[in-house]
């Protein structure tokens, strides 16, 4: 990954090339002054040239901050941590089309998914739109085979998809990047139109509701007595709540919480009836992801950094630079996009390595789409800490490996291969070990046969042995 200085120099040269008219006007103003030209002409030329020249470093600084976001003290959320719990994740995603008024909101299971098309032409630049939160060129098209459950969630009608009557539908849908994880998790909230003579009605995916049903967005309910209940990954109860919300034109969530005390009496009573039913007939929490994830995981075909153990600057490591983990608490969609991901307003909780209390930071980041596709699994992120401990840089290469976008592998000095499971706990100590020894390994394969890894080969094998990964799974 290029350093911030390298990114700035590149942007400065590009800005100087595009804004070369500024220095030219300064030269023209100087030449006109030397020749005794009209003072108004000299002043006008000088003003235009000065403005254009000043814009060159200003544009370079702005572009570098966008491409290489650094979290510093000024990004800390005022008031400190505590607004959100550690297990909270709040998402503001683009609204879906309302669908037919007489359509029914049901669950659909994703059996297969594949990336059909994603081809923006903005290269690495930032593109901003006014009022359109899901522009077609920055919205991937995903082909899916769905099993739409039309039976009652609490009924006994059985089918091959997991206990409900339904039908299968195949099609292509535009998916807001923030909601890609709903496909990977395998649970969608869809609207089904009235059946006609040719069969079931049309299927409209409700993407923000799907992210909620998938468990990517956390969900809690405060009842009329003030009791807080976590309903995340309780699809039956959530569907019942969504139907009530849709029938009354929407129910506001404060962060990830619905407070029945703030609703009108009739709506609160309907929500309370759902809660009473859930207490009488407890619902098992759904899995993080439904079976068959590999058949619907588009992360390896979506743009974004490939996961790896990461690069290390020798000077950074020797002066005390290190890695820490953070966690996304909030993501909010905006109207700015890059080719490999949307630009989002985020809130992260960062846990310093020195044991000081964690703090929250609000930062605008470009989040890779392949990371968004696994957001239901983990919201953790890896950050590089400056040697003085005052700034943090998001490391998407390490983050994507830790999040399971790609799988890692270790090759022992004797040639044995140890594939590591996705999101393995050993990844973090291995990253720390390499960073502390100033060893760069940008790829997902850590080959201990190379001479430069000799100093850490024993320690790496010890980590694998302690985790029980050297006895099984070797090739």
C-alpha positions in Angstrom: 0.0 0.0 0.0 1.6 3.4 -1.0 2.4 5.8 1.8 0.5 8.9 2.5 3.5 11.0 1.2 3.6 9.0 -2.0 -0.1 9.5 -2.5 0.2 13.2 -1.9 3.2 13.6 -4.3 1.2 11.8 -7.0 -1.9 14.0 -6.5 0.3 17.1 -6.4 1.9 16.2 -9.8 -1.5 15.5 -11.3 -3.0 18.7 -9.9 0.0 20.7 -11.2 -0.5 19.2 -14.6 -4.3 20.0 -14.6 -3.8 23.5 -13.1 -0.7 24.6 -15.0 -2.6 27.6 -16.3 -2.2 29.2 -12.8 1.6 29.5 -12.9 1.4 30.6 -16.5 -0.8 33.5 -15.6 1.7 34.5 -12.9 4.5 34.5 -15.5 2.3 36.6 -17.8 1.6 39.1 -15.0 5.3 39.4 -14.2 6.2 39.9 -17.9 3.4 42.5 -18.3 4.7 44.4 -15.2 8.2 44.4 -16.5 7.0 45.8 -19.9 5.0 48.5 -18.2 1.6 47.3 -19.3 -1.8 48.6 -17.9 -1.8 48.0 -14.1 -5.4 46.6 -14.3 -4.2 43.9 -16.8 -1.2 43.1 -14.5 -3.4 42.9 -11.4 -6.1 40.7 -13.1 -3.4 38.3 -14.5 -1.7 38.1 -11.1 -5.0 37.4 -9.3 -6.0 34.6 -11.7 -2.5 33.1 -11.6 -2.3 33.3 -7.8 -5.8 31.6 -7.3 -4.9 28.9 -9.8 -1.5 28.2 -8.2 -2.9 28.1 -4.7 -5.5 25.5 -5.8 -2.8 23.1 -6.9 -1.6 22.1 -3.4 -5.1 22.6 -2.0 -6.6 20.1 -4.5 -3.7 17.7 -3.8 -4.3 17.8 0.0 -8.1 17.3 -0.4 -7.6 14.3 -2.8 -5.1 12.8 -0.5 -7.4 13.0 2.5 -10.1 11.3 0.5 -7.8 8.5 -0.8 -5.8 8.1 2.4 -8.2 8.8 5.3 -6.3 9.2 8.6 -8.1 9.2 12.0 -6.7 11.7 14.4 -7.8 13.4 17.6 -10.1 15.8 15.8 -12.2 12.9 14.6 -13.1 11.7 18.1 -16.8 11.8 18.8 -17.5 14.6 21.3 -18.7 13.3 24.7 -16.6 10.1 24.4 -17.9 6.5 24.0 -21.1 5.2 25.3 -23.7 6.3 22.7 -23.7 2.7 21.3 -23.0 -0.6 22.9 -20.2 -2.8 21.6 -22.6 -5.2 19.9 -24.5 -2.4 18.2 -24.4 -1.7 14.4 -26.6 1.0 13.0 -27.0 1.4 9.2 -28.8 4.0 7.2 -29.3 2.5 3.7 -31.1 3.8 0.6 -34.9 3.3 0.7 -36.4 0.6 -1.5 -39.3 1.0 -3.9 -42.6 0.8 -1.9 -44.0 -1.9 -4.1 -47.7 -2.6 -4.8 -50.0 -1.6 -2.0 -51.7 -5.0 -1.9 -48.3 -6.9 -1.9 -47.4 -9.1 1.1 -44.2 -8.9 2.9 -42.5 -12.3 3.3 -39.2 -13.9 3.7 -37.1 -15.3 0.8 -34.1 -17.6 1.1 -31.2 -17.0 -1.3 -30.2 -20.4 -2.8 -27.7 -19.1 -5.4 -26.2 -15.7 -6.2 -23.7 -14.4 -8.8 -22.4 -11.0 -9.8 -23.8 -10.2 -13.2 -22.6 -6.7 -13.8 -20.6 -3.9 -12.2 -18.8 -1.6 -14.5 -18.5 2.0 -13.5 -16.2 4.2 -15.6 -15.0 6.6 -12.9 -11.7 4.8 -12.4 -10.3 5.8 -9.0 -12.0 9.2 -8.9 -14.8 10.2 -6.5 -18.2 10.7 -8.2 -20.9 12.6 -6.4 -24.6 12.7 -7.2 -27.4 14.9 -6.1 -30.4 13.3 -4.6 -29.8 9.8 -6.1 -28.6 7.4 -3.4 -28.3 4.3 -5.7 -27.0 5.4 -9.1 -27.1 2.6 -11.6 -23.4 2.7 -12.6 -22.4 2.2 -8.9 -25.0 -0.4 -8.0 -24.0 -4.0 -8.7 -26.4 -6.2 -10.5 -26.7 -9.7 -8.9 -28.5 -12.7 -10.3 -30.2 -14.8 -7.7 -32.3 -17.9 -7.3 -34.7 -17.4 -4.5 -37.1 -19.5 -2.5 -40.0 -17.2 -1.6 -41.8 -18.4 1.6 -45.5 -17.7 1.2 -46.7 -19.8 4.2 -47.3 -18.4 7.6 -44.0 -18.1 9.6 -45.6 -19.8 12.5 -47.5 -22.5 10.4 -46.8 -26.1 9.9 -46.8 -26.3 6.1 -43.5 -28.0 5.1 -41.4 -27.6 2.0 -37.9 -28.5 0.9 -36.6 -25.0 1.7 -36.9 -25.3 5.5 -40.5 -25.6 6.6 -42.7 -23.2 4.7 -44.8 -23.3 1.5 -43.5 -21.2 -1.3 -42.2 -20.9 -4.8 -38.9 -20.4 -6.6 -38.0 -17.4 -8.6 -34.9 -16.5 -10.6 -33.9 -13.0 -11.7 -31.5 -10.1 -11.5 -31.7 -7.3 -9.0 -29.8 -4.1 -8.4 -28.3 -4.3 -4.9 -27.3 -1.2 -2.9 -23.7 -1.8 -1.8 -24.6 -1.3 1.9 -27.0 -4.3 1.7 -24.8 -6.9 -0.1 -24.4 -8.8 3.1 -28.1 -9.8 3.1 -27.4 -11.9 0.0 -24.4 -13.6 1.7 -26.4 -14.3 4.9 -29.2 -15.8 2.7 -32.3 -14.1 4.2 -34.2 -11.4 2.3 -37.4 -9.5 3.0 -39.5 -9.3 -0.2 -42.9 -8.1 -1.3 -45.0 -10.5 -3.3 -47.7 -9.1 -5.5 -51.1 -10.8 -5.8 -51.1 -14.0 -7.7 -52.5 -14.0 -11.2 -53.6 -16.6 -13.7 -50.0 -17.1 -14.7 -48.8 -17.8 -11.2 -47.4 -15.9 -8.3 -47.1 -12.1 -8.4 -43.9 -10.1 -8.9 -41.2 -10.1 -6.3 -39.7 -6.8 -5.0 -36.7 -7.0 -2.6 -36.8 -4.6 0.3 -33.1 -4.0 0.8 -32.9 -2.1 4.1 -35.4 -4.5 5.6 -33.3 -7.4 4.2 -30.2 -6.1 6.0 -32.3 -6.1 9.2 -33.6 -9.6 8.6 -30.1 -10.9 7.8 -28.8 -9.6 11.1 -26.4 -7.1 9.7 -28.3 -4.3 11.3 -28.9 -4.9 15.0 -32.5 -4.4 16.3 -33.9 -3.9 19.8 -37.3 -3.1 21.1 -38.2 -1.2 24.3 -41.7 -2.3 25.4 -44.3 -0.2 27.3 -42.8 -1.2 30.6 -39.3 0.0 29.6 -37.8 -3.5 29.1 -35.2 -3.8 26.4 -35.3 -6.9 24.2 -32.8 -7.8 21.5 -34.6 -9.2 18.4 -31.6 -9.4 16.1 -31.7 -12.5 14.0 -35.2 -13.4 15.1 -36.7 -13.4 11.6 -40.2 -14.5 12.5 -40.7 -11.6 15.0 -38.9 -9.1 12.8 -41.2 -10.0 9.8 -44.3 -9.4 12.0 -42.9 -6.1 13.1 -42.0 -5.1 9.6 -45.6 -5.8 8.4 -47.0 -3.6 11.2 -44.5 -0.8 10.3 -45.4 -1.1 6.6 -49.2 -1.0 7.3 -48.8 2.3 9.3 -46.4 4.0 6.9 -43.2 3.3 8.8 -41.9 3.2 12.4 -38.9 5.2 13.3 -35.8 3.4 14.7 -33.6 5.5 17.1 -30.3 4.0 16.1 -31.1 0.4 16.2 -34.0 0.6 18.8 -37.7 0.9 18.5 -39.3 2.5 21.6 -43.0 1.5 21.9 -43.5 4.3 24.3 -43.0 6.8 21.5 -45.6 5.2 19.1 -49.3 5.8 18.9 -51.4 3.6 21.2 -52.8 1.3 18.4 -49.4 0.7 16.8 -47.8 0.1 20.2 -50.5 -2.4 21.1 -49.9 -4.3 17.9 -46.1 -4.5 18.6 -46.9 -5.6 22.2 -49.0 -8.4 20.8 -46.1 -9.6 18.7 -43.8 -9.5 21.8 -46.4 -11.4 23.9 -46.5 -14.1 21.2 -42.7 -14.2 21.1 -42.6 -14.8 24.8 -45.2 -17.5 24.7 -43.6 -19.2 21.7 -39.8 -18.5 21.9 -38.1 -18.3 18.6 -34.6 -19.7 18.1 -32.0 -17.2 16.9 -31.3 -17.7 13.3 -27.7 -18.6 12.3 -25.3 -15.8 11.2 -25.5 -17.2 7.7 -27.8 -19.8 6.2 -26.4 -23.1 4.9 -24.8 -23.0 1.5 -23.0 -19.6 1.8 -20.4 -20.5 -0.8 -23.1 -20.6 -3.5 -24.1 -17.1 -2.8 -20.9 -15.3 -1.7 -20.0 -12.7 -4.4 -17.2 -11.1 -2.3 -14.4 -12.7 -4.5 -15.9 -11.1 -7.6 -16.7 -7.7 -6.1 -14.2 -4.8 -6.2 -12.0 -4.1 -3.2 -8.6 -4.9 -1.7 -7.6 -8.5 -1.7 -7.1 -9.8 1.8 -3.5 -10.3 2.9 -1.2 -10.3 6.0 -0.2 -6.7 5.0 2.8 -4.5 4.2 5.0 -3.0 6.9 7.3 0.0 6.8 10.6 -0.8 8.5 10.9 2.7 9.9 7.3 2.6 11.1 7.8 -0.7 12.9 11.1 0.1 14.5 9.8 3.4 15.9 6.9 1.7 17.6 4.2 1.6 15.0 1.7 -1.2 15.7 -1.7 -2.6 14.8 -5.0 -2.3 16.7 -8.5 -3.4 16.1 -11.6 -1.3 15.8 -15.3 -2.0 15.2 -17.8 -0.2 13.1 -20.7 1.0 15.1 -22.5 3.0 12.4 -22.5 3.4 8.6 -24.5 6.0 6.8 -24.9 6.1 3.0 -24.0 9.2 1.0 -24.1 10.3 -2.6 -20.4 9.9 -3.3 -18.9 6.7 -4.8 -15.6 5.2 -5.9 -15.3 2.3 -8.3 -14.4 -0.2 -5.5 -16.9 1.0 -2.9 -19.2 3.7 -1.6 -18.1 6.7 0.5 -19.8 6.4 3.8 -20.0 8.4 7.0 -18.9 5.9 9.7 -18.4 5.7 13.4 -15.7 3.3 14.7 -14.9 2.2 18.2 -11.1 2.0 18.6 -9.4 0.1 21.4 -5.9 1.3 22.0 -3.2 -1.3 22.6 -1.9 0.5 25.7 -5.0 -0.4 27.7 -6.5 3.1 27.8 -10.3 3.3 27.4 -11.7 2.8 23.9 -13.0 5.9 22.0 -15.3 6.5 19.2 -14.2 8.3 16.0 -16.4 9.6 13.2 -14.7 9.4 9.8 -15.8 9.5 6.2 -14.4 6.4 4.5 -14.5 4.5 1.2 -15.6 1.0 2.2 -14.7 -1.8 -0.3 -17.7 -3.7 -1.6 -16.1 -7.1 -0.9 -16.0 -6.1 2.8 -19.6 -5.0 2.7 -20.6 -8.4 1.4 -19.5 -10.1 4.7 -20.6 -7.3 7.0 -23.1 -9.7 8.8 -20.1 -11.8 10.0 -18.0 -9.1 11.5 -17.8 -5.3 11.7 -14.2 -5.4 12.8 -11.4 -3.4 11.1 -7.6 -3.3 11.4 -5.9 0.0 11.9 -2.2 1.0 11.7 -1.2 3.2 14.6 1.5 5.8 14.1 4.6 5.5 16.2 3.5 8.4 18.4 0.1 6.9 18.8 -1.7 10.0 17.6 -3.2 8.8 14.3 -4.8 5.7 12.9 -5.0 4.5 9.3 -7.5 1.9 8.1 -5.7 -1.1 6.7 -8.2 -2.7 4.3 -5.8 -5.5 3.2 -5.5 -6.9 6.7 -9.2 -6.0 7.4 -10.4 -8.1 4.5 -8.3 -11.1 5.5 -9.5 -10.8 9.1 -13.1 -10.4 7.9 -13.0 -13.6 5.8 -13.2 -11.9 2.4 -10.4 -14.3 1.4 -8.8 -17.3 3.2 -5.3 -17.5 4.4 -2.7 -20.2 4.2 0.7 -20.8 5.9 3.4 -22.9 4.2 5.8 -24.5 6.7 9.6 -24.6 6.2 9.3 -28.3 5.3 6.6 -27.6 2.6 3.5 -28.6 4.6 0.5 -26.4 3.8 -1.9 -25.2 6.5 -5.1 -23.6 5.1 -6.7 -21.4 7.8 -10.4 -21.2 8.2 -12.2 -17.9 7.3 -12.0 -15.5 10.2 -9.6 -17.7 12.1 -8.5 -16.4 15.5 -4.9 -17.0 14.6 -4.9 -14.4 11.9 -4.6 -11.5 14.4 -1.5 -12.8 16.3 0.1 -13.6 13.0 -0.4 -10.1 11.7 1.0 -8.7 15.0 4.0 -11.0 14.8 4.9 -10.0 11.2 4.4 -6.3 11.9 6.6 -6.3 15.0 9.4 -7.9 13.0 8.9 -5.4 10.1 8.1 -8.3 7.7 5.8 -7.4 4.8 3.6 -10.1 3.3 0.9 -8.5 1.2 -0.6 -11.7 -0.1 -2.9 -14.2 1.8 -0.2 -16.9 1.7 2.6 -16.8 4.3 5.5 -18.9 3.0 7.9 -19.7 5.8 10.4 -21.3 3.3 11.6 -17.8 2.3 14.8 -16.7 4.0 13.3 -13.4 5.2 10.7 -15.3 7.3 13.2 -17.5 9.0 13.3 -15.3 12.2 9.5 -15.8 12.8 9.0 -19.3 11.4 9.2 -21.0 14.8 6.9 -18.5 16.4 4.3 -18.8 13.6 4.3 -22.6 13.9 3.8 -22.2 17.7 0.8 -20.0 17.1 -0.7 -22.6 14.8 0.1 -25.4 17.2 -1.5 -23.7 20.1 -4.6 -23.2 18.0 -4.7 -26.9 17.1 -4.1 -26.3 13.4 -0.9 -28.2 12.8 -2.3 -31.6 13.6 -5.2 -31.6 11.0 -5.8 -29.9 7.7 -2.2 -29.9 6.6 -1.5 -30.8 3.0 
